[in-house]
Amino acid sequence: MPTLYWLIISAATIIPMLKVLPFFGINKYWAAACVIPLGTVALLWLVAMKLNELEKR
């Protein structure tokens, strides 16, 4: 049962990342890093840095 929860949570983070990452110039296949919780945090940090960079322009 915990595996099912893990898959649901992974899918709930990977699917939106597939849409968001290309907007910030990151290859959409990096969304697979969301399988690991630390990968999700790292991608969110990277997107935040890119957004901060876009806001400065």
Summary of the structure (lengths in Angstrom):
residues: 57
radius of gyration: 12.5
end to end distance: 47.3
largest distance: 47.3
contacts: 132
relative contact order: 0.13
helix: 89%
strand: 0%
